[in-house]
């Protein structure tokens, strides 16, 4: 095989970039889920406080 093809087959630089991209996607999805859950909980807490304070 020509050396250029052998070098291309052994090159793992792109694989590393894809792995980092997948990790970033997974972490950002987890953050989005957690922030959404916290937002809903906080809205419920603030609504209870508002209901208690209002006459």
mmCIF file of the N, C-alpha and C atoms, coordinates in Angstrom:
data_MODEL
# 
_entry.id   MODEL 
# 
loop_
_atom_site.group_PDB 
_atom_site.id 
_atom_site.type_symbol 
_atom_site.label_atom_id 
_atom_site.label_alt_id 
_atom_site.label_comp_id 
_atom_site.label_asym_id 
_atom_site.label_entity_id 
_atom_site.label_seq_id 
_atom_site.pdbx_PDB_ins_code 
_atom_site.Cartn_x 
_atom_site.Cartn_y 
_atom_site.Cartn_z 
_atom_site.occupancy 
_atom_site.B_iso_or_equiv 
_atom_site.pdbx_formal_charge 
_atom_site.auth_seq_id 
_atom_site.auth_comp_id 
_atom_site.auth_asym_id 
_atom_site.auth_atom_id 
_atom_site.pdbx_PDB_model_num 
ATOM 1   N N  . UNK A 1 1  ? 0.837   -1.181 0.000  1.00 0.00 ? 1  UNK A N  1 
ATOM 2   C CA . UNK A 1 1  ? 0.000   0.000  0.000  1.00 0.00 ? 1  UNK A CA 1 
ATOM 3   C C  . UNK A 1 1  ? 0.882   1.244  0.000  1.00 0.00 ? 1  UNK A C  1 
ATOM 4   N N  . UNK A 1 2  ? 0.438   2.274  -0.667 1.00 0.00 ? 2  UNK A N  1 
ATOM 5   C CA . UNK A 1 2  ? 1.211   3.526  -0.645 1.00 0.00 ? 2  UNK A CA 1 
ATOM 6   C C  . UNK A 1 2  ? 1.245   4.115  0.771  1.00 0.00 ? 2  UNK A C  1 
ATOM 7   N N  . UNK A 1 3  ? 2.321   4.803  1.092  1.00 0.00 ? 3  UNK A N  1 
ATOM 8   C CA . UNK A 1 3  ? 2.467   5.356  2.458  1.00 0.00 ? 3  UNK A CA 1 
ATOM 9   C C  . UNK A 1 3  ? 1.361   6.342  2.826  1.00 0.00 ? 3  UNK A C  1 
ATOM 10  N N  . UNK A 1 4  ? 0.830   7.085  1.870  1.00 0.00 ? 4  UNK A N  1 
ATOM 11  C CA . UNK A 1 4  ? -0.218  8.065  2.179  1.00 0.00 ? 4  UNK A CA 1 
ATOM 12  C C  . UNK A 1 4  ? -1.485  7.363  2.663  1.00 0.00 ? 4  UNK A C  1 
ATOM 13  N N  . UNK A 1 5  ? -1.822  6.249  2.055  1.00 0.00 ? 5  UNK A N  1 
ATOM 14  C CA . UNK A 1 5  ? -3.018  5.507  2.466  1.00 0.00 ? 5  UNK A CA 1 
ATOM 15  C C  . UNK A 1 5  ? -2.808  4.885  3.841  1.00 0.00 ? 5  UNK A C  1 
ATOM 16  N N  . UNK A 1 6  ? -1.630  4.344  4.072  1.00 0.00 ? 6  UNK A N  1 
ATOM 17  C CA . UNK A 1 6  ? -1.322  3.752  5.375  1.00 0.00 ? 6  UNK A CA 1 
ATOM 18  C C  . UNK A 1 6  ? -1.399  4.815  6.469  1.00 0.00 ? 6  UNK A C  1 
ATOM 19  N N  . UNK A 1 7  ? -0.844  5.993  6.205  1.00 0.00 ? 7  UNK A N  1 
ATOM 20  C CA . UNK A 1 7  ? -0.891  7.090  7.166  1.00 0.00 ? 7  UNK A CA 1 
ATOM 21  C C  . UNK A 1 7  ? -2.342  7.494  7.449  1.00 0.00 ? 7  UNK A C  1 
ATOM 22  N N  . UNK A 1 8  ? -3.165  7.553  6.403  1.00 0.00 ? 8  UNK A N  1 
ATOM 23  C CA . UNK A 1 8  ? -4.573  7.936  6.553  1.00 0.00 ? 8  UNK A CA 1 
ATOM 24  C C  . UNK A 1 8  ? -5.327  6.922  7.410  1.00 0.00 ? 8  UNK A C  1 
ATOM 25  N N  . UNK A 1 9  ? -5.064  5.647  7.217  1.00 0.00 ? 9  UNK A N  1 
ATOM 26  C CA . UNK A 1 9  ? -5.753  4.599  7.969  1.00 0.00 ? 9  UNK A CA 1 
ATOM 27  C C  . UNK A 1 9  ? -5.360  4.637  9.450  1.00 0.00 ? 9  UNK A C  1 
ATOM 28  N N  . UNK A 1 10 ? -4.104  4.940  9.735  1.00 0.00 ? 10 UNK A N  1 
ATOM 29  C CA . UNK A 1 10 ? -3.632  4.951  11.122 1.00 0.00 ? 10 UNK A CA 1 
ATOM 30  C C  . UNK A 1 10 ? -3.935  6.256  11.849 1.00 0.00 ? 10 UNK A C  1 
ATOM 31  N N  . UNK A 1 11 ? -4.304  7.291  11.139 1.00 0.00 ? 11 UNK A N  1 
ATOM 32  C CA . UNK A 1 11 ? -4.565  8.596  11.753 1.00 0.00 ? 11 UNK A CA 1 
ATOM 33  C C  . UNK A 1 11 ? -5.844  8.538  12.583 1.00 0.00 ? 11 UNK A C  1 
ATOM 34  N N  . UNK A 1 12 ? -5.734  8.868  13.859 1.00 0.00 ? 12 UNK A N  1 
ATOM 35  C CA . UNK A 1 12 ? -6.886  8.833  14.756 1.00 0.00 ? 12 UNK A CA 1 
ATOM 36  C C  . UNK A 1 12 ? -7.291  10.225 15.219 1.00 0.00 ? 12 UNK A C  1 
ATOM 37  N N  . UNK A 1 13 ? -6.785  11.253 14.606 1.00 0.00 ? 13 UNK A N  1 
ATOM 38  C CA . UNK A 1 13 ? -7.093  12.616 15.011 1.00 0.00 ? 13 UNK A CA 1 
ATOM 39  C C  . UNK A 1 13 ? -8.577  12.912 14.872 1.00 0.00 ? 13 UNK A C  1 
ATOM 40  N N  . UNK A 1 14 ? -9.176  12.526 13.776 1.00 0.00 ? 14 UNK A N  1 
ATOM 41  C CA . UNK A 1 14 ? -10.601 12.767 13.566 1.00 0.00 ? 14 UNK A CA 1 
ATOM 42  C C  . UNK A 1 14 ? -11.456 12.005 14.555 1.00 0.00 ? 14 UNK A C  1 
ATOM 43  N N  . UNK A 1 15 ? -11.051 10.801 14.906 1.00 0.00 ? 15 UNK A N  1 
ATOM 44  C CA . UNK A 1 15 ? -11.805 10.001 15.875 1.00 0.00 ? 15 UNK A CA 1 
ATOM 45  C C  . UNK A 1 15 ? -11.829 10.690 17.228 1.00 0.00 ? 15 UNK A C  1 
ATOM 46  N N  . UNK A 1 16 ? -10.716 11.287 17.616 1.00 0.00 ? 16 UNK A N  1 
ATOM 47  C CA . UNK A 1 16 ? -10.654 11.997 18.886 1.00 0.00 ? 16 UNK A CA 1 
ATOM 48  C C  . UNK A 1 16 ? -11.598 13.190 18.874 1.00 0.00 ? 16 UNK A C  1 
ATOM 49  N N  . UNK A 1 17 ? -11.633 13.919 17.781 1.00 0.00 ? 17 UNK A N  1 
ATOM 50  C CA . UNK A 1 17 ? -12.528 15.070 17.669 1.00 0.00 ? 17 UNK A CA 1 
ATOM 51  C C  . UNK A 1 17 ? -13.986 14.631 17.756 1.00 0.00 ? 17 UNK A C  1 
ATOM 52  N N  . UNK A 1 18 ? -14.313 13.522 17.140 1.00 0.00 ? 18 UNK A N  1 
ATOM 53  C CA . UNK A 1 18 ? -15.683 13.009 17.202 1.00 0.00 ? 18 UNK A CA 1 
ATOM 54  C C  . UNK A 1 18 ? -16.031 12.598 18.635 1.00 0.00 ? 18 UNK A C  1 
ATOM 55  N N  . UNK A 1 19 ? -15.106 11.966 19.323 1.00 0.00 ? 19 UNK A N  1 
ATOM 56  C CA . UNK A 1 19 ? -15.354 11.564 20.709 1.00 0.00 ? 19 UNK A CA 1 
ATOM 57  C C  . UNK A 1 19 ? -15.591 12.784 21.590 1.00 0.00 ? 19 UNK A C  1 
ATOM 58  N N  . UNK A 1 20 ? -14.784 13.822 21.428 1.00 0.00 ? 20 UNK A N  1 
ATOM 59  C CA . UNK A 1 20 ? -14.990 15.042 22.202 1.00 0.00 ? 20 UNK A CA 1 
ATOM 60  C C  . UNK A 1 20 ? -16.336 15.677 21.860 1.00 0.00 ? 20 UNK A C  1 
ATOM 61  N N  . UNK A 1 21 ? -16.704 15.656 20.610 1.00 0.00 ? 21 UNK A N  1 
ATOM 62  C CA . UNK A 1 21 ? -18.002 16.202 20.201 1.00 0.00 ? 21 UNK A CA 1 
ATOM 63  C C  . UNK A 1 21 ? -19.153 15.455 20.842 1.00 0.00 ? 21 UNK A C  1 
ATOM 64  N N  . UNK A 1 22 ? -19.052 14.135 20.905 1.00 0.00 ? 22 UNK A N  1 
ATOM 65  C CA . UNK A 1 22 ? -20.097 13.337 21.547 1.00 0.00 ? 22 UNK A CA 1 
ATOM 66  C C  . UNK A 1 22 ? -20.167 13.622 23.048 1.00 0.00 ? 22 UNK A C  1 
ATOM 67  N N  . UNK A 1 23 ? -19.016 13.775 23.683 1.00 0.00 ? 23 UNK A N  1 
ATOM 68  C CA . UNK A 1 23 ? -19.012 14.086 25.112 1.00 0.00 ? 23 UNK A CA 1 
ATOM 69  C C  . UNK A 1 23 ? -19.651 15.441 25.380 1.00 0.00 ? 23 UNK A C  1 
ATOM 70  N N  . UNK A 1 24 ? -19.327 16.431 24.562 1.00 0.00 ? 24 UNK A N  1 
ATOM 71  C CA . UNK A 1 24 ? -19.914 17.766 24.734 1.00 0.00 ? 24 UNK A CA 1 
ATOM 72  C C  . UNK A 1 24 ? -21.422 17.701 24.542 1.00 0.00 ? 24 UNK A C  1 
ATOM 73  N N  . UNK A 1 25 ? -21.884 16.961 23.550 1.00 0.00 ? 25 UNK A N  1 
ATOM 74  C CA . UNK A 1 25 ? -23.320 16.834 23.317 1.00 0.00 ? 25 UNK A CA 1 
ATOM 75  C C  . UNK A 1 25 ? -24.008 16.169 24.504 1.00 0.00 ? 25 UNK A C  1 
ATOM 76  N N  . UNK A 1 26 ? -23.412 15.124 25.054 1.00 0.00 ? 26 UNK A N  1 
ATOM 77  C CA . UNK A 1 26 ? -24.000 14.425 26.191 1.00 0.00 ? 26 UNK A CA 1 
ATOM 78  C C  . UNK A 1 26 ? -24.041 15.322 27.432 1.00 0.00 ? 26 UNK A C  1 
ATOM 79  N N  . UNK A 1 27 ? -22.956 16.013 27.699 1.00 0.00 ? 27 UNK A N  1 
ATOM 80  C CA . UNK A 1 27 ? -22.892 16.887 28.872 1.00 0.00 ? 27 UNK A CA 1 
ATOM 81  C C  . UNK A 1 27 ? -23.881 18.036 28.740 1.00 0.00 ? 27 UNK A C  1 
ATOM 82  N N  . UNK A 1 28 ? -23.968 18.640 27.554 1.00 0.00 ? 28 UNK A N  1 
ATOM 83  C CA . UNK A 1 28 ? -24.904 19.754 27.381 1.00 0.00 ? 28 UNK A CA 1 
ATOM 84  C C  . UNK A 1 28 ? -26.351 19.290 27.497 1.00 0.00 ? 28 UNK A C  1 
ATOM 85  N N  . UNK A 1 29 ? -26.657 18.082 27.042 1.00 0.00 ? 29 UNK A N  1 
ATOM 86  C CA . UNK A 1 29 ? -28.008 17.544 27.192 1.00 0.00 ? 29 UNK A CA 1 
ATOM 87  C C  . UNK A 1 29 ? -28.329 17.322 28.667 1.00 0.00 ? 29 UNK A C  1 
ATOM 88  N N  . UNK A 1 30 ? -27.382 16.786 29.414 1.00 0.00 ? 30 UNK A N  1 
ATOM 89  C CA . UNK A 1 30 ? -27.591 16.573 30.850 1.00 0.00 ? 30 UNK A CA 1 
ATOM 90  C C  . UNK A 1 30 ? -27.803 17.902 31.574 1.00 0.00 ? 30 UNK A C  1 
ATOM 91  N N  . UNK A 1 31 ? -27.028 18.904 31.222 1.00 0.00 ? 31 UNK A N  1 
ATOM 92  C CA . UNK A 1 31 ? -27.181 20.226 31.842 1.00 0.00 ? 31 UNK A CA 1 
ATOM 93  C C  . UNK A 1 31 ? -28.555 20.802 31.523 1.00 0.00 ? 31 UNK A C  1 
ATOM 94  N N  . UNK A 1 32 ? -28.992 20.663 30.292 1.00 0.00 ? 32 UNK A N  1 
ATOM 95  C CA . UNK A 1 32 ? -30.298 21.173 29.889 1.00 0.00 ? 32 UNK A CA 1 
ATOM 96  C C  . UNK A 1 32 ? -31.418 20.503 30.684 1.00 0.00 ? 32 UNK A C  1 
ATOM 97  N N  . UNK A 1 33 ? -31.336 19.205 30.864 1.00 0.00 ? 33 UNK A N  1 
ATOM 98  C CA . UNK A 1 33 ? -32.362 18.477 31.621 1.00 0.00 ? 33 UNK A CA 1 
ATOM 99  C C  . UNK A 1 33 ? -32.379 18.930 33.080 1.00 0.00 ? 33 UNK A C  1 
ATOM 100 N N  . UNK A 1 34 ? -31.212 19.070 33.679 1.00 0.00 ? 34 UNK A N  1 
ATOM 101 C CA . UNK A 1 34 ? -31.126 19.467 35.084 1.00 0.00 ? 34 UNK A CA 1 
ATOM 102 C C  . UNK A 1 34 ? -31.632 20.893 35.272 1.00 0.00 ? 34 UNK A C  1 
ATOM 103 N N  . UNK A 1 35 ? -31.221 21.801 34.413 1.00 0.00 ? 35 UNK A N  1 
ATOM 104 C CA . UNK A 1 35 ? -31.657 23.201 34.536 1.00 0.00 ? 35 UNK A CA 1 
ATOM 105 C C  . UNK A 1 35 ? -33.165 23.314 34.346 1.00 0.00 ? 35 UNK A C  1 
ATOM 106 N N  . UNK A 1 36 ? -33.729 22.563 33.426 1.00 0.00 ? 36 UNK A N  1 
ATOM 107 C CA . UNK A 1 36 ? -35.177 22.581 33.218 1.00 0.00 ? 36 UNK A CA 1 
ATOM 108 C C  . UNK A 1 36 ? -35.900 22.068 34.460 1.00 0.00 ? 36 UNK A C  1 
ATOM 109 N N  . UNK A 1 37 ? -35.414 20.989 35.038 1.00 0.00 ? 37 UNK A N  1 
ATOM 110 C CA . UNK A 1 37 ? -36.037 20.435 36.240 1.00 0.00 ? 37 UNK A CA 1 
ATOM 111 C C  . UNK A 1 37 ? -35.957 21.417 37.407 1.00 0.00 ? 37 UNK A C  1 
ATOM 112 N N  . UNK A 1 38 ? -34.823 22.057 37.564 1.00 0.00 ? 38 UNK A N  1 
ATOM 113 C CA . UNK A 1 38 ? -34.659 23.035 38.647 1.00 0.00 ? 38 UNK A CA 1 
ATOM 114 C C  . UNK A 1 38 ? -35.578 24.232 38.398 1.00 0.00 ? 38 UNK A C  1 
ATOM 115 N N  . UNK A 1 39 ? -35.703 24.661 37.153 1.00 0.00 ? 39 UNK A N  1 
ATOM 116 C CA . UNK A 1 39 ? -36.575 25.788 36.829 1.00 0.00 ? 39 UNK A CA 1 
ATOM 117 C C  . UNK A 1 39 ? -38.018 25.505 37.172 1.00 0.00 ? 39 UNK A C  1 
ATOM 118 N N  . UNK A 1 40 ? -38.484 24.310 36.872 1.00 0.00 ? 40 UNK A N  1 
ATOM 119 C CA . UNK A 1 40 ? -39.862 23.939 37.200 1.00 0.00 ? 40 UNK A CA 1 
ATOM 120 C C  . UNK A 1 40 ? -40.050 23.906 38.715 1.00 0.00 ? 40 UNK A C  1 
ATOM 121 N N  . UNK A 1 41 ? -39.089 23.367 39.441 1.00 0.00 ? 41 UNK A N  1 
ATOM 122 C CA . UNK A 1 41 ? -39.176 23.320 40.903 1.00 0.00 ? 41 UNK A CA 1 
ATOM 123 C C  . UNK A 1 41 ? -39.181 24.723 41.496 1.00 0.00 ? 41 UNK A C  1 
ATOM 124 N N  . UNK A 1 42 ? -38.339 25.582 40.986 1.00 0.00 ? 42 UNK A N  1 
ATOM 125 C CA . UNK A 1 42 ? -38.281 26.948 41.496 1.00 0.00 ? 42 UNK A CA 1 
ATOM 126 C C  . UNK A 1 42 ? -39.571 27.702 41.198 1.00 0.00 ? 42 UNK A C  1 
ATOM 127 N N  . UNK A 1 43 ? -40.150 27.502 40.031 1.00 0.00 ? 43 UNK A N  1 
ATOM 128 C CA . UNK A 1 43 ? -41.412 28.156 39.691 1.00 0.00 ? 43 UNK A CA 1 
ATOM 129 C C  . UNK A 1 43 ? -42.507 27.723 40.660 1.00 0.00 ? 43 UNK A C  1 
ATOM 130 N N  . UNK A 1 44 ? -42.524 26.449 41.018 1.00 0.00 ? 44 UNK A N  1 
ATOM 131 C CA . UNK A 1 44 ? -43.512 25.943 41.975 1.00 0.00 ? 44 UNK A CA 1 
ATOM 132 C C  . UNK A 1 44 ? -43.300 26.574 43.348 1.00 0.00 ? 44 UNK A C  1 
ATOM 133 N N  . UNK A 1 45 ? -42.074 26.671 43.774 1.00 0.00 ? 45 UNK A N  1 
ATOM 134 C CA . UNK A 1 45 ? -41.772 27.267 45.081 1.00 0.00 ? 45 UNK A CA 1 
ATOM 135 C C  . UNK A 1 45 ? -42.184 28.733 45.105 1.00 0.00 ? 45 UNK A C  1 
ATOM 136 N N  . UNK A 1 46 ? -41.839 29.492 44.060 1.00 0.00 ? 46 UNK A N  1 
ATOM 137 C CA . UNK A 1 46 ? -42.199 30.912 44.013 1.00 0.00 ? 46 UNK A CA 1 
ATOM 138 C C  . UNK A 1 46 ? -43.712 31.099 43.939 1.00 0.00 ? 46 UNK A C  1 
ATOM 139 N N  . UNK A 1 47 ? -44.400 30.201 43.266 1.00 0.00 ? 47 UNK A N  1 
ATOM 140 C CA . UNK A 1 47 ? -45.861 30.298 43.186 1.00 0.00 ? 47 UNK A CA 1 
ATOM 141 C C  . UNK A 1 47 ? -46.484 30.050 44.558 1.00 0.00 ? 47 UNK A C  1 
ATOM 142 N N  . UNK A 1 48 ? -45.953 29.091 45.307 1.00 0.00 ? 48 UNK A N  1 
ATOM 143 C CA . UNK A 1 48 ? -46.463 28.849 46.672 1.00 0.00 ? 48 UNK A CA 1 
ATOM 144 C C  . UNK A 1 48 ? -46.230 30.060 47.559 1.00 0.00 ? 48 UNK A C  1 
ATOM 145 N N  . UNK A 1 49 ? -45.067 30.671 47.433 1.00 0.00 ? 49 UNK A N  1 
ATOM 146 C CA . UNK A 1 49 ? -44.762 31.863 48.233 1.00 0.00 ? 49 UNK A CA 1 
ATOM 147 C C  . UNK A 1 49 ? -45.724 32.992 47.853 1.00 0.00 ? 49 UNK A C  1 
ATOM 148 N N  . UNK A 1 50 ? -45.944 33.187 46.566 1.00 0.00 ? 50 UNK A N  1 
ATOM 149 C CA . UNK A 1 50 ? -46.853 34.236 46.111 1.00 0.00 ? 50 UNK A CA 1 
ATOM 150 C C  . UNK A 1 50 ? -48.272 33.988 46.587 1.00 0.00 ? 50 UNK A C  1 
ATOM 151 N N  . UNK A 1 51 ? -48.712 32.732 46.563 1.00 0.00 ? 51 UNK A N  1 
ATOM 152 C CA . UNK A 1 51 ? -50.061 32.401 47.042 1.00 0.00 ? 51 UNK A CA 1 
ATOM 153 C C  . UNK A 1 51 ? -50.188 32.645 48.541 1.00 0.00 ? 51 UNK A C  1 
ATOM 154 N N  . UNK A 1 52 ? -49.132 32.378 49.274 1.00 0.00 ? 52 UNK A N  1 
ATOM 155 C CA . UNK A 1 52 ? -49.159 32.583 50.724 1.00 0.00 ? 52 UNK A CA 1 
ATOM 156 C C  . UNK A 1 52 ? -49.175 34.063 51.074 1.00 0.00 ? 52 UNK A C  1 
ATOM 157 N N  . UNK A 1 53 ? -48.432 34.868 50.339 1.00 0.00 ? 53 UNK A N  1 
ATOM 158 C CA . UNK A 1 53 ? -48.323 36.304 50.639 1.00 0.00 ? 53 UNK A CA 1 
ATOM 159 C C  . UNK A 1 53 ? -49.559 37.069 50.191 1.00 0.00 ? 53 UNK A C  1 
ATOM 160 N N  . UNK A 1 54 ? -50.122 36.717 49.073 1.00 0.00 ? 54 UNK A N  1 
ATOM 161 C CA . UNK A 1 54 ? -51.244 37.497 48.550 1.00 0.00 ? 54 UNK A CA 1 
ATOM 162 C C  . UNK A 1 54 ? -52.476 37.327 49.435 1.00 0.00 ? 54 UNK A C  1 
ATOM 163 N N  . UNK A 1 55 ? -53.269 38.410 49.575 1.00 0.00 ? 55 UNK A N  1 
ATOM 164 C CA . UNK A 1 55 ? -54.433 38.401 50.477 1.00 0.00 ? 55 UNK A CA 1 
ATOM 165 C C  . UNK A 1 55 ? -55.546 37.504 49.998 1.00 0.00 ? 55 UNK A C  1 
# 
